[in-house]
Amino acid sequence: MRTSLCDQLGIEHPIFGFTPSEHVAAAISRAGGLGVLGCVRFNDAEDLDRTLTWMDENTDGKPYGVDIVMPAKVPTEGTQVDLTKLIPQGHKDFVQQTLLKLGVPPLPDGEGGEGVLGWLHSVARSHVDVALEHPVRLIANALGSPPADVIERVHAAGVPVAALAGKAEHARRHVANGVDIVVAQGYEAGGHTGEVATMVLVPEIVDAVDVPVLAAGGIGSGRQAAAAMALGAAGVWMGSYWLTTAEYALGNSSTQEALLAAGSSDTVRTRIYTGKPARLLKTRWTEAWSAESAPEPLPMPLQNLLVSEAHLRIARSDDPSVVSMPVGQVVGRMNEVRPVADVMTELLREFDETVERLTKLR
């Protein structure tokens, strides 16, 4: 399983593993793929710097990348306090009442506060600043093309830029803006996702642009990776599948319990997580937001500021029935906890077996 991207990025296999966990990202890189660390959870530049230093020391010299969340257009944004003032009191009351109904306990005194600020444009820029101080081999943007000056700066550092796309027209725009790799993310994917399924989207984008395309959305086996290559992809971008690895298990027992019990129909596409459509695990928390009495989600970044403390409380509650977690429809294949190395070995074995079987077809 090798394409030209492997030589370009110095990796053994064109398997790109997006994850919020540095332990998972490092393990993916050590296993021959490209671990891509999601930066949105880092409010503090020093914290991100420490984490990337840890990555430098724990990837055995193998390449890794980072993922940021940055809109192409620079928004007008004030301080976090200013933004919080824009959140209607009715939304705040709904969140508190829902947590009470779900039996989610409050945080201990002194915990909570600013929430996740990585959704803010200014914070995402600081993530780029820190990343370029480390030997990252890829900077990916979950919201499409970064601003032109950011792309120019990343290119000046000799680092390629990847961007997610849910339509062929988005992919063409990304490439026109200077993006080097397009991640064609289908409807099945976890997190922010469009409305076109992976099987349809990947060949459309491959035909639309002249840069490498990674297939994303619903990929959790070597057979699916082989299908992505057959559609013209130069590699696969996998996110959800790493959530039930042993390396991710650190401090995430209730989340993994919920994921292991879920089937492929147990997800929902909603704006309640960030304000933009994102696929989440269906739980009592998502069901509360789908009730007729629930308010409409706020736009990004206000929605995330609204629910960030709720997410922390939910995580601390250790209750699988209320977990708030982005995950794709491939969750139905995530049925056991295994080390990243074992997952990679199985992906590659099944890929080889699939290609061999296909070559025998007449």
C-alpha positions as CSV (number, residue, x, y, z in Angstrom):
1,M,0.0,0.0,0.0
2,R,2.2,2.8,-1.3
3,T,1.6,5.9,-3.4
4,S,3.6,9.0,-4.5
5,L,2.4,10.7,-1.3
6,C,4.5,8.3,0.7
7,D,7.7,9.5,-0.9
8,Q,6.5,13.2,-0.6
9,L,5.9,13.0,3.1
10,G,8.4,10.3,4.1
11,I,5.8,7.8,5.3
12,E,5.5,4.0,4.6
13,H,1.8,3.8,4.0
14,P,-0.7,6.5,2.8
15,I,-2.9,6.1,5.9
16,F,-3.5,9.5,7.5
17,G,-4.9,9.2,11.1
18,F,-6.6,12.3,12.5
19,T,-7.0,12.2,16.2
20,P,-7.2,14.6,19.2
21,S,-4.8,12.3,21.1
22,E,-1.1,12.8,20.9
23,H,-0.6,9.2,22.0
24,V,-2.7,7.9,19.1
25,A,-1.1,10.2,16.6
26,A,2.4,9.2,17.6
27,A,1.5,5.5,17.4
28,I,0.1,6.0,13.9
29,S,3.3,7.6,12.8
30,R,5.4,4.9,14.4
31,A,3.4,2.3,12.6
32,G,4.2,3.9,9.2
33,G,1.2,6.2,8.6
34,L,1.0,9.9,9.2
35,G,-0.5,10.8,12.6
36,V,-2.3,14.1,12.5
37,L,-2.9,15.8,15.8
38,G,-6.1,17.8,16.2
39,C,-5.2,21.2,17.7
40,V,-8.6,22.6,18.5
41,R,-8.6,21.4,22.1
42,F,-5.5,23.6,22.9
43,N,-6.4,27.0,24.3
44,D,-2.9,27.8,25.3
45,A,0.1,28.0,22.8
46,E,2.5,26.7,25.5
47,D,0.4,23.6,26.1
48,L,0.4,22.9,22.3
49,D,4.1,23.5,22.2
50,R,4.7,21.0,25.1
51,T,2.5,18.4,23.3
52,L,4.3,18.8,20.0
53,T,7.6,18.5,21.8
54,W,6.3,15.2,23.2
55,M,5.4,14.2,19.7
56,D,8.9,15.0,18.5
57,E,10.3,12.7,21.2
58,N,7.8,9.8,20.8
59,T,7.5,9.3,17.0
60,D,10.8,7.6,16.5
61,G,11.8,10.3,14.1
62,K,8.7,9.4,11.9
63,P,6.7,12.3,10.3
64,Y,3.5,13.7,11.8
65,G,1.1,16.5,11.0
66,V,-1.4,18.8,12.7
67,D,-5.0,19.8,12.0
68,I,-6.3,23.3,12.7
69,V,-9.8,24.8,12.5
70,M,-9.7,28.1,10.5
71,P,-12.2,29.7,8.1
72,A,-10.8,31.1,4.9
73,K,-12.3,34.5,5.7
74,V,-11.0,36.3,8.7
75,P,-14.1,36.9,11.0
76,T,-14.6,39.8,13.2
77,E,-14.2,38.5,16.7
78,G,-13.7,40.1,20.1
79,T,-12.5,38.6,23.3
80,Q,-14.0,35.4,24.7
81,V,-15.9,37.5,27.2
82,D,-17.3,39.6,24.4
83,L,-18.5,36.5,22.5
84,T,-20.0,35.0,25.6
85,K,-22.2,38.1,25.9
86,L,-23.7,37.2,22.5
87,I,-25.1,33.9,23.7
88,P,-28.9,34.3,24.6
89,Q,-29.8,33.6,28.1
90,G,-32.5,31.1,26.9
91,H,-29.8,28.9,25.4
92,K,-27.8,29.0,28.6
93,D,-30.9,28.0,30.6
94,F,-31.7,25.2,28.2
95,V,-28.2,23.7,28.6
96,Q,-28.3,23.9,32.4
97,Q,-31.8,22.4,32.6
98,T,-30.9,19.6,30.2
99,L,-27.8,18.6,32.2
100,L,-30.0,18.6,35.3
101,K,-32.6,16.3,33.7
102,L,-29.8,14.0,32.4
103,G,-28.3,13.7,35.9
104,V,-25.0,15.2,34.9
105,P,-23.3,16.5,38.0
106,P,-21.7,20.0,38.2
107,L,-17.9,20.4,38.0
108,P,-15.9,20.6,41.2
109,D,-15.3,24.1,42.5
110,G,-12.7,25.9,40.6
111,E,-13.0,23.9,37.4
112,G,-14.6,25.0,34.1
113,G,-14.2,28.5,32.8
114,E,-13.1,29.5,29.3
115,G,-14.1,26.4,27.4
116,V,-12.5,25.4,24.1
117,L,-11.2,28.5,22.3
118,G,-9.5,26.6,19.4
119,W,-12.6,27.4,17.3
120,L,-11.6,31.0,17.3
121,H,-9.7,32.3,14.3
122,S,-7.0,34.0,16.4
123,V,-6.3,30.9,18.4
124,A,-6.1,28.8,15.3
125,R,-3.4,31.2,14.0
126,S,-1.4,30.7,17.1
127,H,-1.6,26.9,16.5
128,V,0.0,27.5,13.1
129,D,2.7,29.6,14.7
130,V,3.6,26.8,17.2
131,A,3.3,24.0,14.7
132,L,5.9,25.6,12.4
133,E,8.4,25.7,15.2
134,H,8.3,21.9,15.1
135,P,9.2,19.4,12.3
136,V,5.6,18.9,11.2
137,R,5.2,17.5,7.7
138,L,1.6,18.6,7.1
139,I,-0.9,21.2,8.2
140,A,-4.5,20.3,7.5
141,N,-7.5,22.6,7.9
142,A,-10.8,21.1,8.9
143,L,-12.8,24.1,7.5
144,G,-11.3,24.1,4.0
145,S,-8.7,26.6,2.7
146,P,-6.9,28.7,5.3
147,P,-6.5,32.4,4.5
148,A,-4.0,33.1,1.7
149,D,-1.3,34.5,4.0
150,V,-1.4,31.4,6.2
151,I,-1.0,29.1,3.2
152,E,1.9,31.3,2.0
153,R,3.6,31.1,5.4
154,V,3.2,27.4,5.6
155,H,4.6,26.9,2.1
156,A,7.5,29.2,2.9
157,A,8.4,26.7,5.7
158,G,8.4,23.9,3.2
159,V,5.2,22.3,4.6
160,P,2.3,21.2,2.4
161,V,-1.3,22.2,3.2
162,A,-4.3,19.9,3.2
163,A,-8.0,20.9,3.3
164,L,-11.2,19.1,3.7
165,A,-13.9,19.3,1.0
166,G,-17.4,18.0,0.8
167,K,-18.1,19.1,-2.8
168,A,-16.1,19.1,-6.0
169,E,-16.5,22.9,-6.2
170,H,-15.0,23.3,-2.7
171,A,-12.0,21.2,-3.8
172,R,-11.4,23.3,-6.9
173,R,-11.6,26.4,-4.8
174,H,-9.1,25.0,-2.3
175,V,-6.6,24.1,-5.1
176,A,-7.0,27.6,-6.6
177,N,-6.1,29.0,-3.2
178,G,-2.9,27.0,-3.1
179,V,-3.9,23.9,-1.2
180,D,-1.7,20.9,-2.0
181,I,-3.8,17.9,-0.8
182,V,-7.6,17.7,-0.8
183,V,-9.4,15.5,1.8
184,A,-12.6,14.3,0.2
185,Q,-14.8,13.8,3.2
186,G,-18.1,12.1,2.6
187,Y,-21.4,12.3,4.4
188,E,-20.6,9.1,6.5
189,A,-17.7,10.8,8.3
190,G,-17.6,12.0,11.9
191,G,-17.3,15.6,12.8
192,H,-17.9,18.4,10.2
193,T,-19.2,16.8,7.1
194,G,-21.3,17.6,4.0
195,E,-24.1,15.9,2.3
196,V,-22.5,13.8,-0.5
197,A,-21.5,10.2,0.3
198,T,-17.9,9.1,0.0
199,M,-18.5,6.6,-2.9
200,V,-19.8,9.5,-5.0
201,L,-17.6,12.3,-3.7
202,V,-14.2,10.8,-4.1
203,P,-14.2,10.2,-7.9
204,E,-15.9,13.6,-8.4
205,I,-13.1,15.4,-6.6
206,V,-10.3,13.2,-8.1
207,D,-11.7,14.2,-11.6
208,A,-12.0,17.9,-10.5
209,V,-8.5,18.6,-9.3
210,D,-4.9,17.8,-10.2
211,V,-3.5,17.3,-6.7
212,P,-3.5,14.2,-4.5
213,V,-6.9,13.4,-3.0
214,L,-7.4,11.5,0.3
215,A,-10.6,9.6,0.8
216,A,-12.4,10.2,4.1
217,G,-15.7,9.1,5.6
218,G,-16.7,5.5,6.5
219,I,-13.2,3.9,6.1
220,G,-12.4,1.3,8.8
221,S,-11.0,-1.7,6.9
222,G,-8.4,-2.6,4.3
223,R,-11.3,-3.4,1.9
224,Q,-12.6,0.1,2.2
225,A,-9.0,1.5,1.8
226,A,-8.7,-0.6,-1.4
227,A,-12.0,0.8,-2.6
228,A,-10.8,4.3,-2.0
229,M,-7.7,3.6,-4.2
230,A,-9.9,2.2,-6.9
231,L,-11.9,5.4,-6.9
232,G,-8.6,7.3,-7.6
233,A,-7.6,8.4,-4.1
234,A,-3.9,8.7,-3.2
235,G,-4.5,7.6,0.4
236,V,-7.1,7.5,3.1
237,W,-7.9,9.9,5.9
238,M,-9.3,8.1,9.0
239,G,-10.5,9.7,12.2
240,S,-13.3,7.8,13.9
241,Y,-11.6,4.4,13.7
242,W,-8.9,5.4,16.2
243,L,-11.3,6.3,19.0
244,T,-11.4,2.7,20.2
245,T,-7.7,2.1,20.2
246,A,-5.8,1.3,23.4
247,E,-3.8,4.5,23.2
248,Y,-7.0,6.6,23.1
249,A,-8.4,4.7,26.2
250,L,-6.5,6.9,28.6
251,G,-9.2,8.7,30.5
252,N,-11.9,7.9,28.0
253,S,-13.6,4.8,29.4
254,S,-17.2,6.0,29.2
255,T,-16.7,7.3,25.7
256,Q,-15.2,4.1,24.4
257,E,-17.9,2.1,26.2
258,A,-20.6,4.1,24.3
259,L,-18.7,3.7,21.0
260,L,-18.2,0.0,21.3
261,A,-21.9,-0.5,21.9
262,A,-23.0,1.6,18.9
263,G,-24.1,0.5,15.5
264,S,-23.7,2.3,12.2
265,S,-27.2,3.8,12.5
266,D,-26.4,5.3,16.0
267,T,-25.1,8.6,14.8
268,V,-26.8,11.9,14.0
269,R,-25.7,14.9,11.9
270,T,-26.4,18.1,13.8
271,R,-25.1,21.6,14.5
272,I,-25.2,21.3,18.3
273,Y,-21.5,20.6,18.7
274,T,-20.0,23.6,17.0
275,G,-22.7,25.4,15.1
276,K,-21.8,23.8,11.8
277,P,-23.2,20.4,10.7
278,A,-21.2,17.6,12.4
279,R,-21.9,13.9,12.8
280,L,-22.1,12.8,16.5
281,L,-22.8,9.7,18.4
282,K,-26.6,9.6,19.1
283,T,-27.1,9.8,22.9
284,R,-29.6,11.3,25.4
285,W,-27.7,14.6,25.0
286,T,-28.3,14.8,21.2
287,E,-31.9,13.6,21.6
288,A,-32.5,16.5,24.1
289,W,-31.4,19.0,21.4
290,S,-33.7,17.4,18.8
291,A,-36.8,18.0,21.0
292,E,-39.4,20.6,19.8
293,S,-38.7,22.7,22.9
294,A,-35.0,22.9,22.2
295,P,-33.5,26.1,20.8
296,E,-31.8,26.3,17.4
297,P,-28.0,25.9,17.7
298,L,-26.0,29.1,17.5
299,P,-23.5,29.8,14.8
300,M,-19.8,29.0,15.2
301,P,-18.0,29.8,17.5
302,L,-20.9,30.7,19.9
303,Q,-22.4,27.2,20.0
304,N,-19.1,25.6,21.1
305,L,-18.7,28.3,23.8
306,L,-22.2,27.6,24.9
307,V,-21.7,23.8,25.3
308,S,-18.0,23.5,26.1
309,E,-18.5,23.4,29.9
310,A,-21.4,20.9,29.4
311,H,-19.1,18.7,27.4
312,L,-16.6,18.8,30.2
313,R,-19.3,17.9,32.7
314,I,-20.5,15.1,30.5
315,A,-17.0,13.7,30.2
316,R,-16.5,13.8,34.0
317,S,-19.8,12.1,34.6
318,D,-18.5,8.9,33.2
319,D,-22.0,8.1,31.8
320,P,-22.0,6.4,28.3
321,S,-25.6,7.4,27.7
322,V,-24.9,11.1,27.5
323,V,-21.5,11.1,25.7
324,S,-21.0,14.0,23.3
325,M,-18.5,12.7,20.8
326,P,-18.1,13.2,17.0
327,V,-18.0,9.9,15.2
328,G,-18.8,8.5,11.8
329,Q,-21.1,5.8,10.7
330,V,-18.1,3.4,10.7
331,V,-18.7,3.2,14.5
332,G,-20.6,0.0,13.7
333,R,-17.2,-1.7,12.9
334,M,-15.6,-0.4,16.1
335,N,-16.2,-3.4,18.3
336,E,-13.1,-3.9,20.3
337,V,-10.2,-2.0,21.9
338,R,-6.9,-2.7,20.2
339,P,-3.5,-1.1,20.0
340,V,-2.9,1.2,17.0
341,A,-0.2,-1.1,15.7
342,D,-2.6,-4.0,15.5
343,V,-5.2,-1.8,13.7
344,M,-2.6,-0.8,11.2
345,T,-1.4,-4.4,10.7
346,E,-5.0,-5.5,10.0
347,L,-5.6,-2.6,7.6
348,L,-2.6,-3.5,5.5
349,R,-3.2,-7.2,5.6
350,E,-6.8,-6.8,4.4
351,F,-5.7,-4.3,1.8
352,D,-3.2,-6.7,0.3
353,E,-5.7,-9.6,0.4
354,T,-8.3,-7.4,-1.4
355,V,-6.0,-6.3,-4.1
356,E,-4.9,-9.8,-4.7
357,R,-8.5,-11.0,-4.9
358,L,-9.3,-8.3,-7.4
359,T,-6.4,-9.1,-9.7
360,K,-7.9,-12.6,-10.1
361,L,-11.2,-11.4,-11.4
362,R,-11.9,-11.9,-15.0
